[in-house]
Amino acid sequence: MATLRQKALEQLNTRETITPNKPDRPASAFFGENTFGLKQMQATLSPDAYKKVKEAISKGKKIDEESADAVAAAVKTWALAKGATHYTHWFQPLTGSTAEKHDGFFDPLDQIEKFKGSKLVQQEPDASSFPNGGIRSTFEARGYTAWDPSSPMFIIDETLCIPTIFVSYTGEALDNKAPLLKAMKAVDEAATKVCRLFDRNVSSVTPVLGVEQEYFAIDEALYHARPDLVMGGRTVFGHSPARGQQLDDHYFGSIPSRVRNFMKDFEFECLKLGIPVTTRHNEVAPSQFEVAPVFEEINIATDHNQLLMDVMGKVSEKHKLKILFHEKPFKGLNGSGKHNNWSLITNTGVNLFQPSSSARENLQFLTFFVCTIKAVDEYSKLLRASIASAGNDHRLGANEAPPAIVSVFVGSELTAVLNELEENGNIKLKKGDNMYMKLGIDKIPEIILDNTDRNRTSPFAFTGNKFEFRAVGSEANTAQPMTALNIAVAEQLTQFADAVDAEVAKGTEKRLAIINILRDYIKESKKVRFEGDGYSEEWVEEAEKRGLPNIKDTPRALHAYVTKESKALFSKHNVCNEIELDARHEIMLENYIMKIQIESRMIGDLALNHIIPTAVNYQNKLISNANGLKGLGIDNSEVVANIKKISEHIASINASVKEMIDERRRINKIEDLEEKAIAYCDDVKVKFFESIRYHVDKLELLVDDEDWPLVKYREMLFLR
């Protein structure tokens, strides 16, 4: 057996059970103990300073220097008491992960711990060293991180982490958080305006999010024995095991003890950080799992999801596990998503996507329900772009995840309600009539408990009191799809409010104006609604007839960010200007190109330096055996046939790798990034990846198991 694989399997067989930390208190006693948010500020700040921080969060007012110093002093005292030695501005650059630069509280000159408001509010990382899409030249290094007081500070690894945005010296956003905060403001203002058509007590609307995080867990030693997992996060080779997920015995089954102990530890750490994790279970594929928190305001939920993945990675080291967030680490098994459950909540506590027994509230529900569907229809290409990545391309439409066609599932009951509203919208109503009853809206209370089934093949599904954006990839930062969704809905709600105002100005009764406009929206957006099997070929054909886009790869999907329509949308709601959108488009294209480059090089390296030498050595053994059998007069035809098969696979791999390298050299000369990314997609990934893999995976079945150099699927996927 190949040395590295053998050593990894030996380590696997000698693993000791790691006992998880057992909390000595119920979770309610330590939840959030390592966070410093509004509750802690209220307990430690003067009423005036606390008021200014709250106004900064709710009204966007600037925190003055005196108040910043007060917060800094309070959080320093708290952090030092918790054992913190350093602080950092924790931000989310356009790398897809988080970033931090630690500074010590201790001042060696004065020999005391220091932390002023100026250090809390602002720091200066190097803006040219992070992806910036040409906004900053290499020699123009200055950029700023600025404190986001709406997201709680927290302590991890003896370091006080301060959530911040990240902007360039010239003011453009270089992160995922700043556009998200602006998109949240846009949907708040638009939704509040619409809510006030129904309830004058509504003064704000908060978008909330619950993120279901899927992941794989494999043994650490086996991970390090797979160079493709280390370099690219997924296995570029590997034959499916005899037993995979076909028995459906892993889903919701008993959690393997090693993983259960890991879950207990990372949940404990998450709860101390105020991350409200509540759900854990086995997913469909072997060694695949899920963790889910309860709903939080989107900005905090996004921060918590990024922090959750970081905590999971750190805690897994203790348990000698490696957590895989790639959307498709194993071919032939279900990939992993990050289902974004999104809703809108008023300051009066009403979930705008919750049907009610009240006729007025049900019309309000229908308004937001229909406007969201219309937004998805109008901006389906933008939403598709927001979930595009090299990893997610492997997952979307692969009979385990939603297709690349963006559609909305609402369930049979709500479909009937929408159809009735559309068909009877022209009924003339006398003053005082209850239009809700006549239009069938009275049916909604009957379906409160179960008004939809769940459709796992839909990328955007209504699931009772929320929409579930299922197409988001497991490795993604949720800020990107949530920014796109919230500004799309904000724009649609703005158009709706303007249309109602225009109708009322003409003398139309407000409630009738609302109904008539909703009726038009239902007709206009009907094509995006689909209740059937999104995996079926029939749906692909039907979607094409309806004119729905089916953009299957990332380079082409990303173009939606730089269309005239998208630039106008982002600019209108003050989320991103043209420079920022062009930069993001460039960064995402570059990221795609680099990931395909890395996978291509890894495929070439493994094929030429690991697989082929192994196959040749084994082939030489077979030749020796064949000659020996021939000398003894024994039939050696079967051995000769295997030698021939191995030769054919080796020749195909050699030729394809050489051709792939030549293609890469040609493509690298292309200057236009979009053209280059499309070429990498079509002429490298599509043309070579699967064909080379086919021959390697066939060799895995032909070469003696003892000689095969790569850890096999059956060895990685069945942790106990």
ABEGO torsion letter per residue (X at the ends): XBAAAAAAAAAAAABBBBBBBBBABBAAAABGAABBBAAAAAAABBAAAAAAAAAAAAAGBBBBAAAAAAAAAAAAAAAAAAGBABBBBBBBBAAGBBBBBBBBABBAAAGBBBBBAAAAABBBBBAAABBAGGABBAABABBBBBBBAABBBBBBGGBBBBBBBBBBAAGBBABAAAAAAAAAAAAAAAAAAAAAAABAABABBBBBBBBBBBBBBBBAAAAAABAAAAAAGBBABEBBBABBAAAGAABGBBBBAAAAAAAAAAAAAAAAAGBBBABBBBBABBGBBBBBBBBBBAAAAAAAAAAAAAAAAAAAAAAGBBBBABABABBGBBBBBBBBBBBBBBAAGBBAABBBABAAAAAAAAAAAAAAAAAAAAAAAAAAAAABBAAAAAABGAGABBBABBBBBAEAAAAAAAAAAAAAAABBBBBGBBAAAAAGAAAAAAAAABABBBBAABABBBAGABBBBAABBAABBAAAAAAAAAAAAAAAAAAAAAAAAAAAAAGBBAAAAAAAAAAAAAAAAAAABBABBAABAAAAAAAAAAGBBBBABAAAAAAAAABAAAAAAAAAAGABBAAAAAAAAAAAAAAAAAAAAAAAAAAAAAAAAAAAAAAAAAAAAAAAAAAAAAAAGBBAAAAAAAAAAAAAAAAAAAAAAAAAAAAAAAAAABABAAAAAAAAAAAAAAAAAAAAAAAAAAAAAABBAAABABBBAAAAABBX
